[in-house]
Amino acid sequence: MSMFRIVGLQILATAIVSLAAWPLGGSAAAISALLGGAACFVPNGMFALRLAIASRRPQGTSAAAFFVGEFVKVGSTVGLLALIAWAYRDVVWLALIVAVIAALKSYLIAFLWR
């Protein structure tokens, strides 16, 4: 399964959690869920794009480049979550955390689906 499909599943999981959060916690919960999921799927999408571009090069990509990219992806996710906590004063933590978990568990859904 391609990385882009997993990113698509992360976006879908984020949308589902956000739609479920809206009637339960209002617009602040829905926005919190969208932001939490985006903090996961945006860095993952950028990493998938970087890997796709690197795979088209004749020499391919190295394991070191993969691990550096993974480190940057995780750091970006943590940084985005910190930015959300700092910038969005109406954050609903439960909605944000559920969306992050749902986005991160999309890998498991993709694995079981296969």
Summary of the structure (lengths in Angstrom):
residues: 114
radius of gyration: 15.3
end to end distance: 7.8
largest distance: 51.1
contacts: 362
relative contact order: 0.22
helix: 86%
strand: 0%
